[in-house]
Amino acid sequence: MDIVDILQGSLSLVYVLISFIIGFTIISKYSKYKNRLYVLVGMCWVMLSTLWLPEAASFLMSLLGFGTLDIGWYFIIGNAFVPVALFC
């Protein structure tokens, strides 16, 4: 693995983790304010950040020695949640 792969994978992992934290924090605001908009915005935030999820998963798998993610699973994980995000 060269420096570009390490940089891209680690930054994708950081972006996915931060976006999931922000998205679930927005969703948790629903219980306080009882406004459905918080749930929709939080779900949209999480679902749009799943585009970088296969890159982060592939990076973790290569770090742990399992190889990289299969190209079929890469596209399924990366594109499965986009229609859900667009409906939010």
mmCIF file as gemmi writes it, N, C-alpha and C atoms, coordinates in Angstrom:
data_model
loop_
_atom_site.group_PDB
_atom_site.id
_atom_site.type_symbol
_atom_site.label_atom_id
_atom_site.label_alt_id
_atom_site.label_comp_id
_atom_site.label_asym_id
_atom_site.label_entity_id
_atom_site.label_seq_id
_atom_site.pdbx_PDB_ins_code
_atom_site.Cartn_x
_atom_site.Cartn_y
_atom_site.Cartn_z
_atom_site.occupancy
_atom_site.B_iso_or_equiv
_atom_site.pdbx_formal_charge
_atom_site.auth_seq_id
_atom_site.auth_asym_id
_atom_site.pdbx_PDB_model_num
ATOM 1 N N . MET Axp A 1 ? 0.855 -1.17 0 1 0 ? 1 A 1
ATOM 2 C CA . MET Axp A 1 ? 0 0 0 1 0 ? 1 A 1
ATOM 3 C C . MET Axp A 1 ? 0.906 1.24 0 1 0 ? 1 A 1
ATOM 4 N N . ASP Axp A 2 ? 0.673 2.143 -0.928 1 0 ? 2 A 1
ATOM 5 C CA . ASP Axp A 2 ? 1.489 3.346 -0.963 1 0 ? 2 A 1
ATOM 6 C C . ASP Axp A 2 ? 0.811 4.476 -0.187 1 0 ? 2 A 1
ATOM 7 N N . ILE Axp A 3 ? 1.473 5.615 -0.139 1 0 ? 3 A 1
ATOM 8 C CA . ILE Axp A 3 ? 1.028 6.716 0.706 1 0 ? 3 A 1
ATOM 9 C C . ILE Axp A 3 ? -0.326 7.28 0.268 1 0 ? 3 A 1
ATOM 10 N N . VAL Axp A 4 ? -0.603 7.258 -1.023 1 0 ? 4 A 1
ATOM 11 C CA . VAL Axp A 4 ? -1.887 7.779 -1.514 1 0 ? 4 A 1
ATOM 12 C C . VAL Axp A 4 ? -3.039 6.899 -1.038 1 0 ? 4 A 1
ATOM 13 N N . ASP Axp A 5 ? -2.859 5.589 -1.072 1 0 ? 5 A 1
ATOM 14 C CA . ASP Axp A 5 ? -3.903 4.674 -0.595 1 0 ? 5 A 1
ATOM 15 C C . ASP Axp A 5 ? -4.131 4.831 0.9 1 0 ? 5 A 1
ATOM 16 N N . ILE Axp A 6 ? -3.056 4.982 1.642 1 0 ? 6 A 1
ATOM 17 C CA . ILE Axp A 6 ? -3.18 5.159 3.092 1 0 ? 6 A 1
ATOM 18 C C . ILE Axp A 6 ? -3.892 6.468 3.408 1 0 ? 6 A 1
ATOM 19 N N . LEU Axp A 7 ? -3.51 7.525 2.716 1 0 ? 7 A 1
ATOM 20 C CA . LEU Axp A 7 ? -4.128 8.826 2.951 1 0 ? 7 A 1
ATOM 21 C C . LEU Axp A 7 ? -5.606 8.821 2.571 1 0 ? 7 A 1
ATOM 22 N N . GLN Axp A 8 ? -5.93 8.266 1.42 1 0 ? 8 A 1
ATOM 23 C CA . GLN Axp A 8 ? -7.324 8.224 0.975 1 0 ? 8 A 1
ATOM 24 C C . GLN Axp A 8 ? -8.171 7.353 1.899 1 0 ? 8 A 1
ATOM 25 N N . GLY Axp A 9 ? -7.666 6.204 2.286 1 0 ? 9 A 1
ATOM 26 C CA . GLY Axp A 9 ? -8.422 5.313 3.16 1 0 ? 9 A 1
ATOM 27 C C . GLY Axp A 9 ? -8.621 5.88 4.549 1 0 ? 9 A 1
ATOM 28 N N . SER Axp A 10 ? -7.57 6.463 5.113 1 0 ? 10 A 1
ATOM 29 C CA . SER Axp A 10 ? -7.7 7 6.466 1 0 ? 10 A 1
ATOM 30 C C . SER Axp A 10 ? -8.609 8.225 6.497 1 0 ? 10 A 1
ATOM 31 N N . LEU Axp A 11 ? -8.517 9.083 5.494 1 0 ? 11 A 1
ATOM 32 C CA . LEU Axp A 11 ? -9.403 10.244 5.46 1 0 ? 11 A 1
ATOM 33 C C . LEU Axp A 11 ? -10.852 9.842 5.195 1 0 ? 11 A 1
ATOM 34 N N . SER Axp A 12 ? -11.067 8.813 4.402 1 0 ? 12 A 1
ATOM 35 C CA . SER Axp A 12 ? -12.427 8.304 4.196 1 0 ? 12 A 1
ATOM 36 C C . SER Axp A 12 ? -12.995 7.75 5.492 1 0 ? 12 A 1
ATOM 37 N N . LEU Axp A 13 ? -12.17 7.037 6.236 1 0 ? 13 A 1
ATOM 38 C CA . LEU Axp A 13 ? -12.608 6.482 7.516 1 0 ? 13 A 1
ATOM 39 C C . LEU Axp A 13 ? -12.952 7.593 8.505 1 0 ? 13 A 1
ATOM 40 N N . VAL Axp A 14 ? -12.127 8.611 8.574 1 0 ? 14 A 1
ATOM 41 C CA . VAL Axp A 14 ? -12.391 9.736 9.472 1 0 ? 14 A 1
ATOM 42 C C . VAL Axp A 14 ? -13.673 10.457 9.065 1 0 ? 14 A 1
ATOM 43 N N . TYR Axp A 15 ? -13.852 10.674 7.769 1 0 ? 15 A 1
ATOM 44 C CA . TYR Axp A 15 ? -15.057 11.354 7.286 1 0 ? 15 A 1
ATOM 45 C C . TYR Axp A 15 ? -16.317 10.558 7.615 1 0 ? 15 A 1
ATOM 46 N N . VAL Axp A 16 ? -16.275 9.256 7.409 1 0 ? 16 A 1
ATOM 47 C CA . VAL Axp A 16 ? -17.446 8.418 7.682 1 0 ? 16 A 1
ATOM 48 C C . VAL Axp A 16 ? -17.769 8.429 9.173 1 0 ? 16 A 1
ATOM 49 N N . LEU Axp A 17 ? -16.763 8.305 10.014 1 0 ? 17 A 1
ATOM 50 C CA . LEU Axp A 17 ? -17.01 8.302 11.46 1 0 ? 17 A 1
ATOM 51 C C . LEU Axp A 17 ? -17.582 9.635 11.933 1 0 ? 17 A 1
ATOM 52 N N . ILE Axp A 18 ? -16.999 10.737 11.484 1 0 ? 18 A 1
ATOM 53 C CA . ILE Axp A 18 ? -17.498 12.05 11.893 1 0 ? 18 A 1
ATOM 54 C C . ILE Axp A 18 ? -18.911 12.284 11.363 1 0 ? 18 A 1
ATOM 55 N N . SER Axp A 19 ? -19.177 11.891 10.141 1 0 ? 19 A 1
ATOM 56 C CA . SER Axp A 19 ? -20.514 12.082 9.572 1 0 ? 19 A 1
ATOM 57 C C . SER Axp A 19 ? -21.556 11.234 10.282 1 0 ? 19 A 1
ATOM 58 N N . PHE Axp A 20 ? -21.208 10.006 10.66 1 0 ? 20 A 1
ATOM 59 C CA . PHE Axp A 20 ? -22.151 9.177 11.409 1 0 ? 20 A 1
ATOM 60 C C . PHE Axp A 20 ? -22.438 9.8 12.775 1 0 ? 20 A 1
ATOM 61 N N . ILE Axp A 21 ? -21.426 10.316 13.432 1 0 ? 21 A 1
ATOM 62 C CA . ILE Axp A 21 ? -21.631 10.953 14.737 1 0 ? 21 A 1
ATOM 63 C C . ILE Axp A 21 ? -22.533 12.177 14.593 1 0 ? 21 A 1
ATOM 64 N N . ILE Axp A 22 ? -22.269 13.006 13.593 1 0 ? 22 A 1
ATOM 65 C CA . ILE Axp A 22 ? -23.095 14.198 13.373 1 0 ? 22 A 1
ATOM 66 C C . ILE Axp A 22 ? -24.529 13.806 13.019 1 0 ? 22 A 1
ATOM 67 N N . GLY Axp A 23 ? -24.689 12.827 12.136 1 0 ? 23 A 1
ATOM 68 C CA . GLY Axp A 23 ? -26.023 12.404 11.726 1 0 ? 23 A 1
ATOM 69 C C . GLY Axp A 23 ? -26.842 11.845 12.874 1 0 ? 23 A 1
ATOM 70 N N . PHE Axp A 24 ? -26.229 10.987 13.682 1 0 ? 24 A 1
ATOM 71 C CA . PHE Axp A 24 ? -26.974 10.414 14.804 1 0 ? 24 A 1
ATOM 72 C C . PHE Axp A 24 ? -27.21 11.438 15.905 1 0 ? 24 A 1
ATOM 73 N N . THR Axp A 25 ? -26.354 12.445 16.016 1 0 ? 25 A 1
ATOM 74 C CA . THR Axp A 25 ? -26.607 13.536 16.952 1 0 ? 25 A 1
ATOM 75 C C . THR Axp A 25 ? -27.815 14.35 16.507 1 0 ? 25 A 1
ATOM 76 N N . ILE Axp A 26 ? -27.916 14.599 15.217 1 0 ? 26 A 1
ATOM 77 C CA . ILE Axp A 26 ? -29.081 15.321 14.691 1 0 ? 26 A 1
ATOM 78 C C . ILE Axp A 26 ? -30.352 14.505 14.903 1 0 ? 26 A 1
ATOM 79 N N . ILE Axp A 27 ? -30.278 13.198 14.672 1 0 ? 27 A 1
ATOM 80 C CA . ILE Axp A 27 ? -31.45 12.339 14.886 1 0 ? 27 A 1
ATOM 81 C C . ILE Axp A 27 ? -31.859 12.332 16.357 1 0 ? 27 A 1
ATOM 82 N N . SER Axp A 28 ? -30.887 12.362 17.259 1 0 ? 28 A 1
ATOM 83 C CA . SER Axp A 28 ? -31.212 12.333 18.688 1 0 ? 28 A 1
ATOM 84 C C . SER Axp A 28 ? -31.888 13.622 19.156 1 0 ? 28 A 1
ATOM 85 N N . LYS Axp A 29 ? -31.776 14.691 18.409 1 0 ? 29 A 1
ATOM 86 C CA . LYS Axp A 29 ? -32.456 15.943 18.766 1 0 ? 29 A 1
ATOM 87 C C . LYS Axp A 29 ? -33.975 15.824 18.626 1 0 ? 29 A 1
ATOM 88 N N . TYR Axp A 30 ? -34.437 14.799 17.914 1 0 ? 30 A 1
ATOM 89 C CA . TYR Axp A 30 ? -35.878 14.607 17.74 1 0 ? 30 A 1
ATOM 90 C C . TYR Axp A 30 ? -36.577 14.395 19.08 1 0 ? 30 A 1
ATOM 91 N N . SER Axp A 31 ? -35.945 13.654 19.977 1 0 ? 31 A 1
ATOM 92 C CA . SER Axp A 31 ? -36.595 13.367 21.257 1 0 ? 31 A 1
ATOM 93 C C . SER Axp A 31 ? -36.777 14.633 22.095 1 0 ? 31 A 1
ATOM 94 N N . LYS Axp A 32 ? -35.93 15.611 21.889 1 0 ? 32 A 1
ATOM 95 C CA . LYS Axp A 32 ? -36.045 16.844 22.662 1 0 ? 32 A 1
ATOM 96 C C . LYS Axp A 32 ? -37.053 17.815 22.049 1 0 ? 32 A 1
ATOM 97 N N . TYR Axp A 33 ? -37.017 17.973 20.729 1 0 ? 33 A 1
ATOM 98 C CA . TYR Axp A 33 ? -37.831 18.99 20.07 1 0 ? 33 A 1
ATOM 99 C C . TYR Axp A 33 ? -39.095 18.449 19.405 1 0 ? 33 A 1
ATOM 100 N N . LYS Axp A 34 ? -39.196 17.134 19.223 1 0 ? 34 A 1
ATOM 101 C CA . LYS Axp A 34 ? -40.359 16.48 18.605 1 0 ? 34 A 1
ATOM 102 C C . LYS Axp A 34 ? -40.676 17.043 17.213 1 0 ? 34 A 1
ATOM 103 N N . ASN Axp A 35 ? -39.631 17.358 16.479 1 0 ? 35 A 1
ATOM 104 C CA . ASN Axp A 35 ? -39.777 17.861 15.116 1 0 ? 35 A 1
ATOM 105 C C . ASN Axp A 35 ? -39.235 16.798 14.165 1 0 ? 35 A 1
ATOM 106 N N . ARG Axp A 36 ? -40.067 16.355 13.249 1 0 ? 36 A 1
ATOM 107 C CA . ARG Axp A 36 ? -39.706 15.275 12.329 1 0 ? 36 A 1
ATOM 108 C C . ARG Axp A 36 ? -38.56 15.658 11.397 1 0 ? 36 A 1
ATOM 109 N N . LEU Axp A 37 ? -38.353 16.924 11.221 1 0 ? 37 A 1
ATOM 110 C CA . LEU Axp A 37 ? -37.298 17.408 10.339 1 0 ? 37 A 1
ATOM 111 C C . LEU Axp A 37 ? -35.916 16.962 10.821 1 0 ? 37 A 1
ATOM 112 N N . TYR Axp A 38 ? -35.73 16.86 12.131 1 0 ? 38 A 1
ATOM 113 C CA . TYR Axp A 38 ? -34.445 16.407 12.67 1 0 ? 38 A 1
ATOM 114 C C . TYR Axp A 38 ? -34.144 14.971 12.254 1 0 ? 38 A 1
ATOM 115 N N . VAL Axp A 39 ? -35.142 14.13 12.248 1 0 ? 39 A 1
ATOM 116 C CA . VAL Axp A 39 ? -34.945 12.737 11.831 1 0 ? 39 A 1
ATOM 117 C C . VAL Axp A 39 ? -34.599 12.677 10.348 1 0 ? 39 A 1
ATOM 118 N N . LEU Axp A 40 ? -35.311 13.434 9.534 1 0 ? 40 A 1
ATOM 119 C CA . LEU Axp A 40 ? -35.074 13.398 8.094 1 0 ? 40 A 1
ATOM 120 C C . LEU Axp A 40 ? -33.702 13.951 7.721 1 0 ? 40 A 1
ATOM 121 N N . VAL Axp A 41 ? -33.312 15.052 8.332 1 0 ? 41 A 1
ATOM 122 C CA . VAL Axp A 41 ? -31.998 15.633 8.038 1 0 ? 41 A 1
ATOM 123 C C . VAL Axp A 41 ? -30.888 14.718 8.537 1 0 ? 41 A 1
ATOM 124 N N . GLY Axp A 42 ? -31.057 14.137 9.71 1 0 ? 42 A 1
ATOM 125 C CA . GLY Axp A 42 ? -30.051 13.213 10.238 1 0 ? 42 A 1
ATOM 126 C C . GLY Axp A 42 ? -29.903 11.973 9.378 1 0 ? 42 A 1
ATOM 127 N N . MET Axp A 43 ? -31.034 11.416 8.93 1 0 ? 43 A 1
ATOM 128 C CA . MET Axp A 43 ? -30.964 10.241 8.048 1 0 ? 43 A 1
ATOM 129 C C . MET Axp A 43 ? -30.311 10.585 6.719 1 0 ? 43 A 1
ATOM 130 N N . CYS Axp A 44 ? -30.639 11.736 6.187 1 0 ? 44 A 1
ATOM 131 C CA . CYS Axp A 44 ? -30.048 12.159 4.918 1 0 ? 44 A 1
ATOM 132 C C . CYS Axp A 44 ? -28.542 12.356 5.069 1 0 ? 44 A 1
ATOM 133 N N . TRP Axp A 45 ? -28.121 12.934 6.182 1 0 ? 45 A 1
ATOM 134 C CA . TRP Axp A 45 ? -26.692 13.144 6.43 1 0 ? 45 A 1
ATOM 135 C C . TRP Axp A 45 ? -25.953 11.811 6.505 1 0 ? 45 A 1
ATOM 136 N N . VAL Axp A 46 ? -26.515 10.867 7.231 1 0 ? 46 A 1
ATOM 137 C CA . VAL Axp A 46 ? -25.876 9.552 7.368 1 0 ? 46 A 1
ATOM 138 C C . VAL Axp A 46 ? -25.861 8.819 6.035 1 0 ? 46 A 1
ATOM 139 N N . MET Axp A 47 ? -26.972 8.833 5.323 1 0 ? 47 A 1
ATOM 140 C CA . MET Axp A 47 ? -27.051 8.083 4.065 1 0 ? 47 A 1
ATOM 141 C C . MET Axp A 47 ? -26.139 8.661 2.984 1 0 ? 47 A 1
ATOM 142 N N . LEU Axp A 48 ? -25.995 9.969 2.935 1 0 ? 48 A 1
ATOM 143 C CA . LEU Axp A 48 ? -25.104 10.555 1.936 1 0 ? 48 A 1
ATOM 144 C C . LEU Axp A 48 ? -23.635 10.295 2.257 1 0 ? 48 A 1
ATOM 145 N N . SER Axp A 49 ? -23.321 10.1 3.521 1 0 ? 49 A 1
ATOM 146 C CA . SER Axp A 49 ? -21.929 9.797 3.869 1 0 ? 49 A 1
ATOM 147 C C . SER Axp A 49 ? -21.586 8.331 3.641 1 0 ? 49 A 1
ATOM 148 N N . THR Axp A 50 ? -22.583 7.496 3.358 1 0 ? 50 A 1
ATOM 149 C CA . THR Axp A 50 ? -22.286 6.086 3.089 1 0 ? 50 A 1
ATOM 150 C C . THR Axp A 50 ? -21.625 5.884 1.737 1 0 ? 50 A 1
ATOM 151 N N . LEU Axp A 51 ? -21.552 6.927 0.919 1 0 ? 51 A 1
ATOM 152 C CA . LEU Axp A 51 ? -20.825 6.812 -0.346 1 0 ? 51 A 1
ATOM 153 C C . LEU Axp A 51 ? -19.34 6.539 -0.109 1 0 ? 51 A 1
ATOM 154 N N . TRP Axp A 52 ? -18.818 6.973 1.035 1 0 ? 52 A 1
ATOM 155 C CA . TRP Axp A 52 ? -17.411 6.752 1.366 1 0 ? 52 A 1
ATOM 156 C C . TRP Axp A 52 ? -17.219 5.521 2.25 1 0 ? 52 A 1
ATOM 157 N N . LEU Axp A 53 ? -18.294 4.85 2.599 1 0 ? 53 A 1
ATOM 158 C CA . LEU Axp A 53 ? -18.209 3.672 3.463 1 0 ? 53 A 1
ATOM 159 C C . LEU Axp A 53 ? -17.422 2.514 2.85 1 0 ? 53 A 1
ATOM 160 N N . PRO Axp A 54 ? -17.585 2.168 1.571 1 0 ? 54 A 1
ATOM 161 C CA . PRO Axp A 54 ? -16.79 1.056 1.028 1 0 ? 54 A 1
ATOM 162 C C . PRO Axp A 54 ? -15.296 1.352 0.996 1 0 ? 54 A 1
ATOM 163 N N . GLU Axp A 55 ? -14.938 2.597 0.778 1 0 ? 55 A 1
ATOM 164 C CA . GLU Axp A 55 ? -13.515 2.951 0.797 1 0 ? 55 A 1
ATOM 165 C C . GLU Axp A 55 ? -12.94 2.776 2.197 1 0 ? 55 A 1
ATOM 166 N N . ALA Axp A 56 ? -13.695 3.198 3.211 1 0 ? 56 A 1
ATOM 167 C CA . ALA Axp A 56 ? -13.243 3.044 4.587 1 0 ? 56 A 1
ATOM 168 C C . ALA Axp A 56 ? -13.19 1.572 4.984 1 0 ? 56 A 1
ATOM 169 N N . ALA Axp A 57 ? -14.174 0.79 4.564 1 0 ? 57 A 1
ATOM 170 C CA . ALA Axp A 57 ? -14.185 -0.643 4.882 1 0 ? 57 A 1
ATOM 171 C C . ALA Axp A 57 ? -13.047 -1.369 4.184 1 0 ? 57 A 1
ATOM 172 N N . SER Axp A 58 ? -12.779 -1.012 2.952 1 0 ? 58 A 1
ATOM 173 C CA . SER Axp A 58 ? -11.679 -1.632 2.215 1 0 ? 58 A 1
ATOM 174 C C . SER Axp A 58 ? -10.342 -1.291 2.855 1 0 ? 58 A 1
ATOM 175 N N . PHE Axp A 59 ? -10.199 -0.067 3.328 1 0 ? 59 A 1
ATOM 176 C CA . PHE Axp A 59 ? -8.971 0.339 4.012 1 0 ? 59 A 1
ATOM 177 C C . PHE Axp A 59 ? -8.78 -0.443 5.306 1 0 ? 59 A 1
ATOM 178 N N . LEU Axp A 60 ? -9.856 -0.582 6.086 1 0 ? 60 A 1
ATOM 179 C CA . LEU Axp A 60 ? -9.756 -1.355 7.332 1 0 ? 60 A 1
ATOM 180 C C . LEU Axp A 60 ? -9.438 -2.822 7.056 1 0 ? 60 A 1
ATOM 181 N N . MET Axp A 61 ? -10.051 -3.373 6.026 1 0 ? 61 A 1
ATOM 182 C CA . MET Axp A 61 ? -9.787 -4.775 5.685 1 0 ? 61 A 1
ATOM 183 C C . MET Axp A 61 ? -8.341 -4.971 5.253 1 0 ? 61 A 1
ATOM 184 N N . SER Axp A 62 ? -7.793 -4.04 4.498 1 0 ? 62 A 1
ATOM 185 C CA . SER Axp A 62 ? -6.404 -4.183 4.069 1 0 ? 62 A 1
ATOM 186 C C . SER Axp A 62 ? -5.445 -3.962 5.228 1 0 ? 62 A 1
ATOM 187 N N . LEU Axp A 63 ? -5.812 -3.126 6.188 1 0 ? 63 A 1
ATOM 188 C CA . LEU Axp A 63 ? -4.969 -2.947 7.369 1 0 ? 63 A 1
ATOM 189 C C . LEU Axp A 63 ? -4.946 -4.195 8.24 1 0 ? 63 A 1
ATOM 190 N N . LEU Axp A 64 ? -6.081 -4.858 8.353 1 0 ? 64 A 1
ATOM 191 C CA . LEU Axp A 64 ? -6.176 -6.05 9.19 1 0 ? 64 A 1
ATOM 192 C C . LEU Axp A 64 ? -5.689 -7.305 8.484 1 0 ? 64 A 1
ATOM 193 N N . GLY Axp A 65 ? -5.335 -7.191 7.217 1 0 ? 65 A 1
ATOM 194 C CA . GLY Axp A 65 ? -4.764 -8.31 6.49 1 0 ? 65 A 1
ATOM 195 C C . GLY Axp A 65 ? -5.759 -9.202 5.791 1 0 ? 65 A 1
ATOM 196 N N . PHE Axp A 66 ? -6.989 -8.749 5.611 1 0 ? 66 A 1
ATOM 197 C CA . PHE Axp A 66 ? -8.004 -9.556 4.941 1 0 ? 66 A 1
ATOM 198 C C . PHE Axp A 66 ? -8.058 -9.312 3.439 1 0 ? 66 A 1
ATOM 199 N N . GLY Axp A 67 ? -7.189 -8.496 2.911 1 0 ? 67 A 1
ATOM 200 C CA . GLY Axp A 67 ? -7.256 -8.139 1.5 1 0 ? 67 A 1
ATOM 201 C C . GLY Axp A 67 ? -8.155 -6.931 1.319 1 0 ? 67 A 1
ATOM 202 N N . THR Axp A 68 ? -8.576 -6.7 0.098 1 0 ? 68 A 1
ATOM 203 C CA . THR Axp A 68 ? -9.468 -5.568 -0.148 1 0 ? 68 A 1
ATOM 204 C C . THR Axp A 68 ? -10.894 -6.062 -0.369 1 0 ? 68 A 1
ATOM 205 N N . LEU Axp A 69 ? -11.798 -5.133 -0.392 1 0 ? 69 A 1
ATOM 206 C CA . LEU Axp A 69 ? -13.21 -5.437 -0.592 1 0 ? 69 A 1
ATOM 207 C C . LEU Axp A 69 ? -13.448 -5.815 -2.048 1 0 ? 69 A 1
ATOM 208 N N . ASP Axp A 70 ? -14.244 -6.849 -2.269 1 0 ? 70 A 1
ATOM 209 C CA . ASP Axp A 70 ? -14.589 -7.28 -3.621 1 0 ? 70 A 1
ATOM 210 C C . ASP Axp A 70 ? -15.33 -6.158 -4.346 1 0 ? 70 A 1
ATOM 211 N N . ILE Axp A 71 ? -15.108 -6.033 -5.639 1 0 ? 71 A 1
ATOM 212 C CA . ILE Axp A 71 ? -15.672 -4.921 -6.409 1 0 ? 71 A 1
ATOM 213 C C . ILE Axp A 71 ? -17.201 -4.937 -6.413 1 0 ? 71 A 1
ATOM 214 N N . GLY Axp A 72 ? -17.803 -6.109 -6.394 1 0 ? 72 A 1
ATOM 215 C CA . GLY Axp A 72 ? -19.265 -6.194 -6.331 1 0 ? 72 A 1
ATOM 216 C C . GLY Axp A 72 ? -19.804 -5.641 -5.029 1 0 ? 72 A 1
ATOM 217 N N . TRP Axp A 73 ? -19.21 -6.052 -3.922 1 0 ? 73 A 1
ATOM 218 C CA . TRP Axp A 73 ? -19.627 -5.54 -2.618 1 0 ? 73 A 1
ATOM 219 C C . TRP Axp A 73 ? -19.314 -4.056 -2.481 1 0 ? 73 A 1
ATOM 220 N N . TYR Axp A 74 ? -18.226 -3.627 -3.111 1 0 ? 74 A 1
ATOM 221 C CA . TYR Axp A 74 ? -17.854 -2.213 -3.087 1 0 ? 74 A 1
ATOM 222 C C . TYR Axp A 74 ? -18.976 -1.348 -3.669 1 0 ? 74 A 1
ATOM 223 N N . PHE Axp A 75 ? -19.5 -1.755 -4.826 1 0 ? 75 A 1
ATOM 224 C CA . PHE Axp A 75 ? -20.564 -0.981 -5.459 1 0 ? 75 A 1
ATOM 225 C C . PHE Axp A 75 ? -21.896 -1.14 -4.733 1 0 ? 75 A 1
ATOM 226 N N . ILE Axp A 76 ? -22.17 -2.309 -4.193 1 0 ? 76 A 1
ATOM 227 C CA . ILE Axp A 76 ? -23.431 -2.51 -3.466 1 0 ? 76 A 1
ATOM 228 C C . ILE Axp A 76 ? -23.465 -1.653 -2.207 1 0 ? 76 A 1
ATOM 229 N N . ILE Axp A 77 ? -22.39 -1.68 -1.427 1 0 ? 77 A 1
ATOM 230 C CA . ILE Axp A 77 ? -22.345 -0.886 -0.198 1 0 ? 77 A 1
ATOM 231 C C . ILE Axp A 77 ? -22.363 0.603 -0.52 1 0 ? 77 A 1
ATOM 232 N N . GLY Axp A 78 ? -21.646 0.991 -1.551 1 0 ? 78 A 1
ATOM 233 C CA . GLY Axp A 78 ? -21.551 2.409 -1.881 1 0 ? 78 A 1
ATOM 234 C C . GLY Axp A 78 ? -22.807 3.007 -2.468 1 0 ? 78 A 1
ATOM 235 N N . ASN Axp A 79 ? -23.603 2.214 -3.158 1 0 ? 79 A 1
ATOM 236 C CA . ASN Axp A 79 ? -24.762 2.771 -3.863 1 0 ? 79 A 1
ATOM 237 C C . ASN Axp A 79 ? -26.109 2.355 -3.296 1 0 ? 79 A 1
ATOM 238 N N . ALA Axp A 80 ? -26.147 1.497 -2.318 1 0 ? 80 A 1
ATOM 239 C CA . ALA Axp A 80 ? -27.424 0.985 -1.812 1 0 ? 80 A 1
ATOM 240 C C . ALA Axp A 80 ? -28.223 2.037 -1.05 1 0 ? 80 A 1
ATOM 241 N N . PHE Axp A 81 ? -27.547 2.95 -0.369 1 0 ? 81 A 1
ATOM 242 C CA . PHE Axp A 81 ? -28.252 3.889 0.493 1 0 ? 81 A 1
ATOM 243 C C . PHE Axp A 81 ? -28.519 5.239 -0.163 1 0 ? 81 A 1
ATOM 244 N N . VAL Axp A 82 ? -28.02 5.449 -1.36 1 0 ? 82 A 1
ATOM 245 C CA . VAL Axp A 82 ? -28.223 6.735 -2.035 1 0 ? 82 A 1
ATOM 246 C C . VAL Axp A 82 ? -29.7 6.992 -2.347 1 0 ? 82 A 1
ATOM 247 N N . PRO Axp A 83 ? -30.474 6.018 -2.851 1 0 ? 83 A 1
ATOM 248 C CA . PRO Axp A 83 ? -31.904 6.3 -3.078 1 0 ? 83 A 1
ATOM 249 C C . PRO Axp A 83 ? -32.65 6.652 -1.797 1 0 ? 83 A 1
ATOM 250 N N . VAL Axp A 84 ? -32.277 6.051 -0.686 1 0 ? 84 A 1
ATOM 251 C CA . VAL Axp A 84 ? -32.914 6.383 0.594 1 0 ? 84 A 1
ATOM 252 C C . VAL Axp A 84 ? -32.613 7.83 0.955 1 0 ? 84 A 1
ATOM 253 N N . ALA Axp A 85 ? -31.379 8.25 0.739 1 0 ? 85 A 1
ATOM 254 C CA . ALA Axp A 85 ? -31 9.63 1.053 1 0 ? 85 A 1
ATOM 255 C C . ALA Axp A 85 ? -31.717 10.626 0.156 1 0 ? 85 A 1
ATOM 256 N N . LEU Axp A 86 ? -31.951 10.265 -1.081 1 0 ? 86 A 1
ATOM 257 C CA . LEU Axp A 86 ? -32.626 11.186 -1.992 1 0 ? 86 A 1
ATOM 258 C C . LEU Axp A 86 ? -34.108 11.336 -1.669 1 0 ? 86 A 1
ATOM 259 N N . PHE Axp A 87 ? -34.716 10.32 -1.051 1 0 ? 87 A 1
ATOM 260 C CA . PHE Axp A 87 ? -36.113 10.43 -0.656 1 0 ? 87 A 1
ATOM 261 C C . PHE Axp A 87 ? -36.294 11.195 0.643 1 0 ? 87 A 1
ATOM 262 N N . CYS Axp A 88 ? -35.243 11.334 1.415 1 0 ? 88 A 1
ATOM 263 C CA . CYS Axp A 88 ? -35.34 12.112 2.654 1 0 ? 88 A 1
ATOM 264 C C . CYS Axp A 88 ? -35.511 13.566 2.301 1 0 ? 88 A 1
